[in-house]
Amino acid sequence: MPQPDLGTISVILPTLNEAENIVPLIERIYEAAPGVHEVIVVDDDSPDGTADIAERLAGRYPDRRIRIERRLADHGLTKSIAHGADVATGDILVWMDCDLSMPPEDIPRLLDGIARGYDIVVGSRFVEGGSSKRATSGTRDPAIAVLLSGALNYFLQLVLDRRFKDYTSGFIAIRRAIVLDLGLRGDYGEYFIDLIFRAMRARYRVLEVPYACLPRQRGVSKTGQGLAAYLRRGRKYVTTALALRWGSPRGSGR
């Protein structure tokens, strides 16, 4: 478990139509990391009532700090995470996908890295001991998406920095001051590529710890459906990486 001097911890959950997953996710977060100061559900006005379900859960656990932030306009994953960082009161931020593909039970491993002196700790599928989704039959994750994810990350390693392996993770513990310093830029997964590369350039200490990514069982993937959608997303990732490596500097996204 983390050392006492870790500071307070805010977990940010950016949600869109995760009604089936939000309750077990929050309950498992508190079981795995009971020292969490607050869980912030940042919901993009989900039509399936995700925010309402989270609010009812908060009412059932008055001893836990479960906050619901409803974003009625200007939606998007990056903007939701940035909003969560702005309103968080913790010294350390953790955020993750809300489809249960990222086991909350691995949060203590991320926090342990922060307690050991790292500034950013990332749950990684591509370091020793980690694994990407393997069995997708009967789940909501097409096999082509899993294949392309591995190929894309290998490309990003070649273009950016081979020392880092999982540029599209999105499972992270980070000092809040760093997020406020660097800001978050880009749409969807591009923000993570951008954040990690700029953090390493700024000489923040970054650590990857392994985790096993699980297939989505309930709800619909936000990445898109079909090969064309995945290729469009992958092209954005590639463009982001090339701009970071060889393009002109971009301004802050905050």
Sequence and secondary structure as in RCSB ss.txt:
>XXXX:A:sequence
MPQPDLGTISVILPTLNEAENIVPLIERIYEAAPGVHEVIVVDDDSPDGTADIAERLAGRYPDRRIRIERRLADH
GLTKSIAHGADVATGDILVWMDCDLSMPPEDIPRLLDGIARGYDIVVGSRFVEGGSSKRATSGTRDPAIAVLLSG
ALNYFLQLVLDRRFKDYTSGFIAIRRAIVLDLGLRGDYGEYFIDLIFRAMRARYRVLEVPYACLPRQRGVSKTGQ
GLAAYLRRGRKYVTTALALRWGSPRGSGR
>XXXX:A:secstr
   GGG  EEEEEEESS TTTHHHHHHHHHHH TT  EEEEEE   TT HHHHHHHHHHH TTS EEEEE  SS 
 HHHHHHHHHHH   SEEEE  SSS S GGGHHHHHHHHHTT SEEEEESSSTT B     TTSSS HHHHHHHH
HHHHHHHHHS TT   TT   EEEEHHHHHHH   SSTTHHHHHHHHHHHHTT  EEEEE B     SS  SS S
SHHHHHHHHHHHHHHHHHHHHS       
